[in-house]
Amino acid sequence: MNKINNKMYSYYFLLPAAIIYTVFFLFPTGMSFFYSMTWWTLTDWEFIGFENFITFFETPSLRIGFRNTLFFAVTAVTGKIILGLLIAVFLCSKIKNRDLLRSFVFFPVLISAVAIGSAFSVMMHPSNGLINDALNLFGIPGVDWLGNPDLAIFSVAFTDIWRGLGIAVVIFIAGIMAIPNEYREALRIDGGSSIQEFWNITLPLSRPAMNTVIILALIDGLRNFDLVWAMTGGGPGFSSDVLASIIYKQYAGGFYGLATAGNVILFLFVALIAFPVFKFINRKEVDL
């Protein structure tokens, strides 16, 4: 009897978290699936089955939205891994003002994405922007970074990498500092170079940190909205639209059921990509 009571007593500690998780996640998720199959307003609703999903997939810009969403995910993962690891290795070396430089790298993470998007929109202005002014000093003609349909998505992706790089660097620094010094000392005794240290010690042993960066950057890239909306609003035309911005436009137009169906599709889209990647990289980590 005491065993049963002790077991139940331990479950009581989980009860507050379970209630919060149910109220703020499970219940809203279930209601989203329900309302995605309705035509609804703030005061009324009508069940219409899968019509919202059919209409959503007929949205003209949907193909562009899927393509740009995947593009953001790939560029976010690639850019944050490569640049984040290289910067972390540099900031873990014996340089002056190392802690100050680390805080500078992390600083963009503390700024609102809307503020960053607005600032970069000004800097990327075709005639008065700081970036084009700098290019003109070297005799390079300015570019319409956000007004050119072929360049807008790349400009926003670059800004997104800059914004989220700080978290990747911090995670990589933690992973590099967790590597025992004995490995580096043994390599130096054998006459190994810094490049050999990077390829043979730092890169393979920072795999757990890399896996964390991959998952965070992937999910962030798939759900990207605020930066896109602050910089381009999905334009010019639909050239930089992502799934989240398409959904927002439907909400703004009063198509609440259609937008809710879009949210469900986005949720499933992120889950179908993120979970297999998560399982794959964790399996690779175990194999090591």
N, C-alpha and C positions, 0 to 999 in steps of 0.2 A: 504493500500500500504506500509506504514511504517513497519507494522508487517511482511509482506512478505520480505521486504528488510533486516530487522533485522534477520529474520530466515536464509536467504541466507548468510548474513554476518557471522553468527556463523558457518555455514558450511565451509566457507573459511579457518577457522583455522584447520579443519580436512583434507583439501585438501593435504597438504604436506605429512602427514602420510599416507593417502590413496594412493598417488602416489608411495611412497617408498614401501608400502606393496604390491601393484600390481606388481611393477617392480621386486622386490627382492623375492617375495613369490608366488603370484598367477600365474604370467607368467612362472617362472621356473617350478612350479608344473604342469601346463598344458602341457608344452613342454616335461616334463619327461613322462607323460602319453602317449603323442604322440610317442616319440622316443622309448618307451618301445615296441611298435608294429612295429618297423622297424629294418632292418639291416643297421647300419650306421657306417661311419668313419668320420674323420675330414673334408672330402671333398665331401662325397657322402652319399646317403641314399636310401633305398628301402623298401617299405611297405610290411610287411609279416604277418600282423594280430597278432594272439595270439601264434605264434610259439615260441617266446622267453619265454613266460610264461610256455608253455608245457615243453620246454627244461629245464627251471630252476627247475621245480618240479621233473624232472628226474635226477637231480644232485645227485650223490651217497651219498654225505655227508650232504644232506639237512635235513634229519631226525635228525642227530646229531646236526646240526645247530639250528633247532627249539628247541630241547630238552635243549641244553646249553643256548640258549637265555632265555628261560623260567626259567631255573635254576638260571641264573644271576639275573633276575628280582626278583625272590622269595627271594634269599639270600640277595640281596641288601636291599630290603624292611625290611626283618626280622632283619638283623644285625644292620642296621642303626637306626631302631626304638628302639630296646631293648638297645643296647649299647649307642646310642645317648641320650635316655631319662635318663638312669642311670648316665651317665657322667654329663649331664646337671643338674640333681638334686644335685649331689656332688658339682659342680661348683657354684651352687646357695646357698650353705650352707655357714656358717661363718667359712671359712678357711683362712689361711695366703696365701698371694701371689695369690689370686684368679684370678685377672686380667692377671697375667703372665701365669698361667696355662691355662686360656682360649685361650690366643694367641698361646700357644704350641699346643693345640688341633686343632686349625684352620690352623696351618702352612702347613700341607700336601695339603690343598686345593689350596695353592698358587703355588705349584710345578707342572710342566708339567707331564701329565700322562706317557709320554714316558720316562721321567727321573725317575719317580717312578718305572716303569716297569723294566727299566735297572738296577736300584739299587737293587730291590728285586730279580732279576734274579741272580745277583752276590751273594746276601746273601743266596739264595736257591741252590747254586751250590752243587752238591752231595758230593764232596770231600773237597773243600776249602771254602764252604759257612759258613757264621757266624752262621746261625741257627743250622746247623749240628754240628759245633764246640761246640756250647753251649749245645746241647744234649749230646755230647760225654763226657762233664765234669760230667754229672750225670749218666754215664754208659749206656746211651740210644743210640743204633746204628743210624747212619744217614739215611736219606731218600732221594730218588731222587724225589724231590718235583715237578719238571717240566718235567722230563723225563719219569715218570711213567704215562701211559695213564689213570689210575684210580685216580691219585692224581692231575694231572695238572690243571684240571678245578677248583678243590677246592682251590688250591694254588692261582690261579688268582682271584677267588672270594674273598678270604680272603684279598688279596692286595687291591681289589676294595673297600671293606668295609672300610679298613684303610684309603684309599685315600679320600673317600667321607664323612667320619664320621664328619669332622669339620663343614660342612654346617648343618647337622642334629642337632648337638649340639647347634649351634648358634640359629637355629630356635626354638628348645625346650627351650633354656634359655630365649628367648624373650617371649615365651608363658607362662613360669612359672612366670617370673617377672610381667606379665600382670595380674596375679591372685591377686585380692584384699587381703590385709593382714588381713582384718576383719575375713575372713573364718578361717585362721590359728589361730588367737587369740581366736576365739570362741571355736575351737577344744582344744586348750591348757587349756582354762578355765574349759572345761568339763573333763580334765584329759586325753586327747588323746595322743597317742604316735606318734613318727615319722613315723612308718609304717602305722598307721591309717591315718596320714596326707597325705602320698603318695597315698594310695588306695582310700581315700574318697574325697580328694581335688585336689592334683596335677594331678593324672592320668585322672580323668574325665574332669577337666577344661582346660587341655592342649590338648584337642581333636582337636581344629582348627590347632594348630602347628603340631600335629601328622598327620593330613590329608595332610598338605603341604609336609611333609617329605615323606609320602607314594607316592604321585604323582611324586615328583621329583626323588625319588629313583627308582620308577617303570620305568619311561621313560628312565632314565639314564641306568638302567640295561638292558632294551630291546634294546637300541642303542649301547651298549658297543662294542668298537672295538679297540681303541688305546692301552689300557692296555693288551688286549689279544694278539695283534700283537707284542707289544714290548717284552712280556714275552715268548710266545710260538710260535707265528706265526700260531696258529691254531693247532699245533701238541702236542704231537707226533702223526703222522698220521693225522687224522681228529678229535682226541679226545677232543680238546678244541676249535674247530671251532664254531663260532656263525654266525648268518645270515650276519652281516656286514663284517666279514672276508671272507666269501664265495663270497660275492659281490665284495670285493676288489680283490680277486684272479682272478675273471672273467674280471675285468677291466684290471688288469696287463697282462692277457693273450690276450688282444685285442678284447674280446667279448663285445663290448660296448653296443649293443642293449640288450644282455642277462643280463648284469650287471644293465642296466637301468630298465629292468623288475624286477630284484631282488630288486632294490631300491623302486619301486612302491609296491611290495609285503611287504617289510619291513615297509613302511609307513602305509599301510592298517593294517598290523599285530599290530603295535604299537597303532594305532587309535582304533582298535576293542577291545583291552584290556584296554587301558588307559581311554577312554571315559566312558564305563560302570562303571569302578572302581571309577572314579571321580564323576559320578552321584550318585552312591551308598553311598560313604562316605559323600557327601554333604547332602544327604537325612537323613543319620544317625545324622549328626550334627544338622540339623533343628529339628529332633525329640527330641534331648536333650533339 
